[in-house]
Amino acid sequence: MHRVKLTTDERRELEAVIRKRSGSAALARRARCVLLWADGERRVDIRAKLACNDAFVTRWTKAFELQGLAGLVSLHPGRAPVRPVAKLEARVLNKTLKHKPKDGSTHWSSRKLAAELGDVSFSAVQRVWRKHGLQPHRLERHLVSNDPDFETKAADVIGLYLNPPAHAAVFCVDEKTAIQALDRKDRMLPLAPGRAESHGFEYKRNGTLSLFAALNTATGEVLGMTAPRHTSEQFVSFLGDVVGTQPQGREIHVICDNVSSHKTELVEAFLAEHENVRIHYTPTYSWWLNQVENWFSRIQRDVISRGIFTSLKDLDKKLMRYIRQHNKAPKPLKWKYDNPQRRHHQFF
C-alpha cells in the first residue's frame, strides 16, 4: 500500500484537528493515523501508538485519500429517509379513519395500528399520521346552538362589537357562579429551582360566591360585584350599578345570555324604568359570543384555579383586587368571529 502524500494545507488541517481541545477524540485519532502513515511510520509502530489494528490504518488512510478531511468524518454519506409509498399511506389512513381497534379501544395508537396491519412498523404509522395531521389520541369537544334565530341574534351582537351606535356604551355582562373559597389543610410548598409549586391535596370549603362582571367593549374596563347567589334581584342591582357609571340619559346596550334570571319581571321593570338601556341576548348555547367570557377565563386562570382563600371575605378581596389592577391598564379585546353561519364553539 502506497503512502499518502500530504500538501502543506492538508498537513495543517490534520494538525489543527489533533490540537483542537473541544473536538472529537475519534476524529483526532484518525487524523493522527494519516499523519503517521504519511510520515513513513511502520504499521507496527502506528498500531502501538494508536492502539489500533491494520484494518483501522487501511480504512482511514484510504478514506482521506479519496475524500480528504471530510472522509475522516464518515465513509458513508448516509441515505435519504424512507418515505411511505402511496399504497402504504392509503392503508394506514383507511384503517385510522374508518375502523376502530378490535379490542374495544376508542382510538388507535401507532403500535396498535402497526400490529393490526402486520407488515408496517409503528414509526411508519407515525410518519403517515404526521404527514396528514392526524392525532388519534386527541379529543376535542364542541357545543352546537339549536336557536332557530341564531344568525339574527349573532349578527345583532357582532354588530355591536364592530359598529356600535355613536355615543353609546356597550357592556358584556354575565355572572361567574359558585366560585368556591377553598383553603388547603396542608401548607403550600412554594416554587423553587427544580420544583413546581405544590398545594396540599386536602382542602376546606369556606362557601361560595358569585361574581357579576360587565366588560366595556370600547375600553376593556371591567365593573365587578360579588354576591352570595346569582338571583334576578342581584342581576338587576348590578345593572343599576352599571347604569350609574354612565352619564345620565346615555344610550346603554347590554349583551348577556338568555338564562332565566335575565328575563324576569324584575328585569322588565328595570328596562321600563330605564328607557336608555337595551338588552341583547346571545343565541342559545352561544355564551362564547359574549366577550366577558374571555375575561372570566383570565380571572379563572390567574386567581381562582390556584388560589387559596381562608374565607369568603378573603375570596371577595382577591377578586376585587384583580379587577382594580386590570382597570389600571385596560385594553379592549381583539375579538374575531369570521363565520356567522357557524353555530358551534370548539373546546380544547
C-alpha positions in Angstrom: 0.0 0.0 0.0 1.5 3.3 -1.1 2.0 6.2 1.2 -0.4 9.3 1.3 1.3 12.4 0.1 0.1 15.5 2.0 0.1 19.0 0.8 1.1 21.8 3.1 -2.6 22.8 3.6 -3.7 19.2 4.2 -1.0 18.7 6.9 -2.0 22.0 8.5 -5.7 20.9 8.6 -4.8 17.5 10.2 -2.6 19.1 12.8 -5.3 21.6 13.7 -7.8 18.7 14.2 -5.3 17.0 16.6 -4.7 20.2 18.6 -8.4 21.1 18.9 -9.3 20.5 22.6 -13.1 20.6 22.1 -13.1 18.4 19.0 -13.9 14.8 18.6 -11.3 12.4 20.0 -12.2 9.8 17.4 -11.6 12.3 14.6 -8.3 13.4 16.1 -7.2 9.7 16.3 -7.9 9.2 12.6 -6.1 12.4 11.7 -3.0 11.3 13.7 -3.1 7.9 11.9 -3.0 9.7 8.5 -0.1 11.9 9.6 1.9 9.0 10.9 1.3 7.0 7.8 2.3 9.9 5.5 5.4 10.4 7.6 6.6 6.9 6.8 5.8 5.2 10.2 5.6 1.4 10.1 2.3 -0.3 10.7 3.6 -1.9 13.8 4.6 1.4 15.3 1.2 3.0 14.3 -0.7 0.1 15.9 1.4 0.6 19.1 0.9 4.4 19.3 -2.9 4.4 18.5 -3.9 1.1 20.0 -5.5 0.0 16.7 -5.2 -2.7 14.1 -4.2 -2.9 10.5 -7.8 -2.5 9.3 -8.0 0.8 11.1 -4.9 2.1 9.3 -6.1 1.0 5.9 -9.6 2.2 6.3 -8.9 5.8 7.3 -5.8 6.4 5.1 -7.9 5.3 2.1 -10.8 7.5 3.2 -8.5 10.5 3.5 -7.0 9.8 0.1 -10.5 9.6 -1.5 -12.3 12.5 0.3 -9.7 14.5 2.2 -10.6 15.6 5.7 -14.3 15.0 5.1 -13.5 11.3 4.6 -12.4 11.1 8.2 -15.8 12.1 9.5 -17.6 9.3 7.8 -17.1 6.9 5.0 -20.8 6.7 4.3 -22.8 9.8 3.2 -26.0 8.3 4.5 -29.3 7.9 2.8 -32.5 9.8 2.4 -35.2 9.0 5.0 -37.5 6.3 3.8 -40.9 7.7 2.8 -44.0 5.7 3.0 -45.3 4.7 -0.5 -48.7 5.8 -1.6 -50.2 2.3 -1.2 -49.0 2.1 2.4 -50.3 5.6 3.2 -53.7 4.6 1.9 -53.8 1.5 4.1 -52.8 3.4 7.2 -55.3 6.3 6.5 -58.2 3.9 5.7 -57.7 1.9 8.9 -57.2 5.0 11.0 -60.2 6.9 9.7 -62.8 4.2 9.0 -62.1 1.5 11.6 -61.8 1.1 15.3 -59.5 -1.3 17.2 -60.9 -4.8 17.6 -60.1 -4.9 21.3 -62.8 -2.2 22.0 -60.4 0.7 22.4 -61.8 4.1 21.4 -58.9 5.1 19.3 -55.7 3.8 17.7 -52.2 4.1 19.0 -49.3 3.8 16.5 -48.2 0.5 17.9 -51.7 -0.9 18.0 -52.3 0.0 14.4 -48.9 -1.3 13.3 -49.7 -4.7 14.9 -53.2 -4.7 13.2 -51.7 -4.1 9.8 -49.0 -6.6 10.4 -46.3 -5.6 7.9 -45.9 -1.9 9.0 -43.7 -0.5 11.7 -45.2 1.8 14.3 -42.7 4.5 13.2 -44.1 4.3 9.6 -47.6 4.8 11.0 -46.4 7.8 12.9 -44.8 9.3 9.8 -48.1 8.9 7.9 -50.1 10.4 10.7 -47.7 13.3 11.0 -47.8 14.0 7.2 -51.6 14.1 7.2 -52.1 15.9 10.5 -53.8 13.0 12.3 -53.7 12.8 16.1 -56.0 9.9 17.1 -55.1 10.3 20.8 -56.6 13.8 21.0 -60.3 14.6 21.6 -62.0 17.9 21.3 -65.5 18.9 22.3 -68.0 21.3 20.8 -71.3 22.8 21.6 -73.9 23.4 18.9 -76.6 26.1 19.2 -80.1 25.0 18.5 -81.5 28.5 18.4 -83.7 29.0 15.2 -82.8 32.7 15.2 -79.1 32.1 15.6 -78.0 34.1 12.6 -80.2 37.1 13.5 -79.1 37.2 17.2 -75.4 36.6 16.4 -75.4 39.4 13.8 -77.0 41.8 16.3 -74.3 41.1 18.9 -71.4 41.1 16.4 -72.8 44.4 15.0 -72.4 46.0 18.5 -68.8 44.9 18.5 -67.9 46.0 15.0 -70.1 49.1 14.6 -71.5 50.3 18.0 -74.0 53.2 17.9 -72.4 56.6 18.2 -72.1 57.9 21.7 -73.5 54.7 23.2 -71.9 52.4 25.7 -71.8 48.6 25.1 -71.3 46.3 28.0 -70.9 42.5 28.0 -72.5 41.3 31.2 -72.6 37.9 32.9 -72.0 36.2 36.2 -69.5 33.5 37.2 -71.4 31.4 39.7 -70.5 29.3 42.7 -66.8 30.3 43.0 -65.5 28.2 45.8 -63.4 29.7 48.6 -61.1 26.7 49.0 -58.4 26.7 51.7 -55.7 24.0 51.9 -55.3 21.9 55.0 -51.6 21.4 54.4 -49.1 24.2 53.9 -48.3 25.3 50.3 -44.8 24.5 49.1 -43.6 27.5 47.0 -42.0 27.4 43.6 -38.2 26.6 43.8 -35.5 25.7 41.3 -36.2 22.2 40.1 -39.6 22.1 41.9 -43.1 23.2 40.9 -45.4 25.0 43.3 -47.3 22.4 45.3 -50.6 22.6 47.1 -51.9 20.2 49.6 -54.4 17.6 48.2 -56.9 18.0 51.1 -58.9 21.2 51.2 -61.5 23.0 53.3 -64.6 24.6 51.8 -65.4 28.1 53.1 -68.5 28.7 51.0 -69.2 30.1 47.5 -69.6 33.5 45.9 -71.0 34.6 42.5 -69.1 37.3 40.6 -71.1 39.7 38.4 -68.9 41.4 35.7 -69.6 44.0 33.0 -66.9 44.4 30.3 -66.9 47.8 28.5 -66.2 46.7 24.9 -64.8 50.1 23.9 -62.3 50.5 26.7 -61.8 47.0 28.2 -62.6 48.2 31.7 -64.5 45.7 33.9 -67.1 46.5 36.6 -67.4 43.8 39.2 -69.7 42.9 42.1 -69.8 39.7 44.3 -73.0 38.2 45.7 -73.9 35.2 47.8 -76.2 33.9 44.9 -76.9 34.8 41.3 -80.5 35.8 41.6 -82.6 38.1 39.4 -82.6 40.7 42.2 -78.8 40.7 42.2 -78.7 40.9 38.4 -81.0 44.0 38.4 -78.9 45.5 41.2 -75.8 45.1 39.2 -77.4 46.6 36.1 -78.2 49.6 38.3 -74.5 49.9 39.2 -73.5 49.7 35.5 -76.0 52.4 34.6 -74.7 54.6 37.5 -71.2 54.7 35.9 -72.5 56.4 32.8 -73.7 59.9 32.2 -77.5 60.3 32.7 -79.5 59.5 29.6 -76.7 57.9 27.8 -77.7 55.0 25.5 -76.5 51.7 27.0 -76.5 48.3 25.3 -76.1 45.2 27.4 -75.1 41.9 25.9 -75.9 38.8 28.1 -77.1 35.2 27.7 -80.7 34.2 28.0 -80.6 32.4 31.3 -83.9 32.7 33.2 -82.6 35.2 35.8 -82.0 37.6 33.0 -85.6 37.5 31.8 -87.8 38.0 34.8 -90.4 40.6 35.6 -87.9 42.5 37.7 -85.6 42.8 34.7 -88.6 44.0 32.5 -89.5 46.6 35.2 -85.9 47.8 35.3 -85.9 48.2 31.5 -89.2 50.1 31.6 -87.8 52.5 34.2 -84.5 52.9 32.2 -85.6 53.5 28.6 -82.0 54.2 27.6 -81.0 50.6 28.4 -81.5 47.8 25.9 -80.6 44.2 26.5 -79.3 42.0 23.6 -79.5 38.2 24.3 -77.0 35.9 22.7 -78.4 32.8 21.0 -79.0 29.6 23.0 -75.8 27.7 23.9 -73.7 30.6 22.5 -72.2 32.1 25.6 -68.9 32.3 23.6 -70.3 35.2 21.7 -70.1 37.2 24.9 -66.7 38.9 25.3 -66.9 38.9 29.1 -66.5 35.1 29.0 -62.9 35.7 27.7 -62.2 37.9 30.7 -63.8 35.2 33.0 -61.3 32.7 31.7 -58.4 35.1 32.6 -59.6 35.6 36.2 -60.2 31.8 36.5 -56.6 31.1 35.4 -54.9 34.0 37.3 -56.8 34.0 40.6 -59.3 31.2 41.1 -57.8 27.9 39.9 -54.7 28.0 42.1 -56.0 30.5 44.7 -56.1 29.8 48.5 -58.9 31.5 50.2 -59.3 31.5 54.0 -62.8 32.9 53.9 -65.5 34.4 51.7 -64.2 37.8 52.6 -60.7 36.8 51.5 -62.1 35.5 48.2 -64.0 38.7 47.6 -61.0 40.8 48.4 -58.8 39.0 45.9 -61.3 39.0 43.1 -61.9 42.8 43.6 -58.1 43.5 43.8 -57.6 41.7 40.4 -60.4 43.8 38.9 -58.8 47.0 40.2 -55.4 46.1 38.8 -56.9 45.2 35.5 -58.6 48.5 35.2 -55.3 50.4 35.7 -54.3 49.5 32.1 -57.4 48.0 30.4 -57.4 47.0 26.7 -60.4 46.2 24.5 -60.5 42.7 23.2 -59.3 42.0 19.7 -62.3 39.7 19.1 -62.9 37.9 15.8 -65.8 35.9 14.5 -65.4 35.5 10.8 -68.2 33.0 10.0 -71.7 33.9 11.3 -73.1 30.6 9.9 -71.1 28.6 12.4 -73.3 27.5 15.2 -70.8 25.7 17.4 -68.0 26.5 19.8 -64.9 24.3 19.9 -63.5 23.3 23.2 -59.8 22.3 23.6 
